[in-house]
């Protein structure tokens, strides 16, 4: 499975912008294959092996910065949304409906992770249920990274009290990874 360079690049940027003093500790904690990815320019349009370029580095980030790999993944995903949805995109996100954003998140997933598929399976006035139905190398690190991204994207839109839960997971043997997303209109 592969991950797009733009998503890979957000990992060291997150550490440098929020925990600069820990960057070298993080880099040295990586296995040689992962370290090589980050010691060279990360090209946004290139595809990288997901495990080497995202899963392992994000897990290490969580262990070092939060003593919790899943919390690190969540925060890294939030940061990735901040980076992806800045500038002109921020105004577009703020003008769109939460449902449009969620629908786009399903389409965006396949532009960052290949092969993958996510779709809306149910929705209400202030909630939605998403399913990842295809993800060749499921893992809880990437699921939490995606959950953090969704949470932050909706916050950027302007809704409040956003919650994202993952009650079902491909990594736990379920047939899908399910994201239950709730929010309040500000």
N, C-alpha and C positions, 0 to 999 in steps of 0.2 A: 504494500500500500504506500501511496505517496502523498506528500503535503507540499503545497505551493510555497515558493520562496518568500512571498509577502508575509505569510503566517509564521514561517521560521524566523524571519528577521525581527518579528515583534518580541521574541523571547529574550535575546540579549538586550534589546532596547528597553524592555520592561525593567530588567535588572539595573542597567546603567542609569535610567531615569528615576528609579525609585529606591534603589539599594546599591548605589555605586561602590561603596566600600566592600561589598560582598561579591563583586563581579569576578575577581581573580580566584576567589575561593570556589565559586561555582564552576568556572572554566576548568580549574584543576581537578575538580571532582568527576568530570566527565570521562568516559572511556575514550581511548584514542580516536576511534571512528567518529564519535560525536564532536570531540575537540577539533578535529580537522575541518568539520563543517563550519565552525564558528571562528576559526583562525584564517579563513579565506572569505573573500567577499560573497555575501549571500545575494544571489540574483533573484529579484522579485518574480520574474517570469519562469524561472526554472522549477522543476519538481525534485524533491528530495525524499529519501526513504523516511517514512514517518517515524519508525522506532528510533533511528539514529538521530534524526534532526528535530524531533518534537517530543516524543513520549519520554525518552530517557532524560533529555535536558530539562523538560518541564517538571518531571518527578524530582530531579536533583534541586531545582529551583525551590520547590515546595519544602523539601527536607531542610535546606539551608536557611531559607528566609522565614518559614512559618512553622517548622517542625511538623508539617502536615502536607504531604504531597498533593492531596486533593484540594486543600485551600490554596496552595500555590497555583495549581492548575486553574481554579476558578478565577483568581485574581489576574492571572496571565491572560485568560480569555476576556476579562473585562477590559484590560489594557488594549488588547488586540482590537476590540470594538471601538475604543476611543481613537485609535490610530486609523482604522479603516473608515470611520464615519466622521472624519473631521472636514473642515473646509466646506466646499459646496455641498458635499454629501450630508453634512449636518443639517443644513437648511431643508434639504429634500426629505430627510428622515423626520424632521420636526413637522413638516407639512403633511406627511402621509398618515394613514390610520395605523393603529397597532397591528391590525390584521394584515395590512399590506406589508409591514415590516416583517412579521412572522412568516408570511408566504415567501418573501424574498429570502429570509434566512434559510428556508428549505432549498431554494435554488442556489444560494451562495455556498452552502455546504459543499456541493459538488465542484465548485470552483476552487476550493481550498483543499479538499481531500478527495483523492480518486483511488478507486471507485467508491462512491457513496450515494445514498439516496435518503432524503428526509421529506416527509409530507405532513400536512395538517390533516388530522383525522376527525377532529371535533372542535367546536368553538361555541362560545357564548358571548354575552355583551362585554365581559371583562376577563375572559379566560380563553385559553386555547390548549389543545393537546396535540403534540407533535410526535411522530414516530420516525426514528431512524430505522429503515427497513433493510438497508444494505450498507455494510461497513466491514470490509474484509478482515481487518485486524482490530476488533473492538477492544477497548480498554477504558478503565475508569478515569484515567488521567485525561484523555482526550474528551470523554463525555463531560467531565467537569469543566474543561476549557470551553466547550461549546455552550454549556449552561451559563457560564459567566459572560460569554459573548452575548447571548440572548438577553440576559438580565440588563446588561449595560446598554445594549441597543435600544431597549424600551425606555430606559431612564433618559437616554439622549433624546428620544422622541418627546418626552415630557410627561409621561404617566408616572404615578408614584406607587409606593408599596408593592413593588414588583417582587414576586416570588417565583422561583423556578425549582421544581422538585423533579427527581429522577426515580420514580417508583419501580420502573422496569428497566432492565439493562441486558444488552447482549452479553456483557461480560459475566453476568450472573446466571446465564443460561436461558434468559427469556428470548422470545422470538423477535422482539424489537427493543430498542432503547426508547423509553417514553419520557418526554419532557412535559410536565404539567405547569403551565405558565398562567399566573394570575396578576392582575394589576388594578389600580384605582385611577380614575381620571382626576387629574389635579384641578 
